[in-house]
Amino acid sequence: MVTDGLFSHCRNPMYVGNILMIIGLSIFSNSLLSIMILIPLFIFIYQSIVIAEEEFLKSKFKKGYIDYCNKVNRWIPKIRGLNKTFSENKFKLKKIIYKEYNTTFVWTVGATLLFAYNNYKIKGDIKSDLVYYYSTLIFLSSIYLTTRFFKKREQRNKTYKV
């Protein structure tokens, strides 16, 4: 059971981060529909996932998990000590790309497409920016596919070594 690092401030730091990104992208999209539908939808989805995960963790770790729940909030991060946590745990982009390549790819492509859409709404002409957007999407897709290839190859090698 992981209870240190960001998990000592909030029980669901990845879901909180995803919700903050959804809020940011919804505001950036300047779409009332996005703000009114996407944010509540994702909060509902994540709340449902968290409830199911917590039931599993309670059955697996019993009192240890209940004690942890009594000390750490489910959603609202504890700010005290956050600076120390960040200074003790260095940010590693390579690790994020390798471990969370699906999520990283989806968020980056989503933000790029949203930026393209907003730019089109402002300028009314996207032709001048199409090369930029297509090259960005091709670049992101090539990183994603390369990472996926090496990750799958590593998994296949582990399977056949048994």
Buried (B, 14 or more C-beta within 10 A) or exposed (E): EEBEEBBBBBBBBEBBBBBEBBBEBBEEBEBEEBBEEBBEEBBEEBBEEBEEEBEEBBEEBEEEBEEBBEEBEBBEBEEEEBEEBEEEEEEEEEEEBBEBBEBBBEBBBEBBEBBBBBBBEEEEEBEEBEEBBEEBBEEBEEBBEEBEEEBEEEEEEEEEEE
